[in-house]
Amino acid sequence: MFAQMMIPHHQQVVEMSEVLLAKEGIPAQVVEFAQGVIVNCAPKLGRVQW
């Protein structure tokens, strides 16, 4: 149940990171963080969804 409740949260985190990466002039550290979020969260979403 908890995992299912976290799915929308993690989806939003991935979406926000993608939006951020589409912008120009973002500091390199922020870009690295957003890329890490996508790399770490996106695969987990596929495993949690039924």
N, C-alpha and C positions, 0 to 999 in steps of 0.2 A: 504494500500500500504506500509506504513512504517513498519507495523508488518511483512509483507511478506519479506521485504528487510532485516529484522533482523534475519530471520530464519537461513540462512547460518552462520551468526556470532555466534549465540547461539549454533548451532550444533558443530561448531569448538571448542567453549569453553568447551562443554561437552566432546568432543573427546580428547582434550588436557588434561583435568582433568583425564580421564580414563587412558591415556598413562602415566601420572605422577604417578598415584596410582599403576601402574604395576611395577614401579621401586623400588629398595630397597635403604634404607639409606636416605629417604626423611624425613626432620624434621617434627615432629608431628604437628606443627602449619600449615605447608603447606598441609599436609595430610587432616587435618580438613577443611581447606579452599577448597581444591579440592572436598572433599565429599559434602560440602555445596553447591558448584556450581552444582554438579550433582543432588542433592536433589531438589534444587530450579529451575534449568533451564530445566531439562529433561521433567518434567510433563507439563510445559508451552509450550514446542515445540509441543506436541501432541494436545494441544488445538488450537494452531495457524494454524497448517497445515490444508489445506482443501483437 
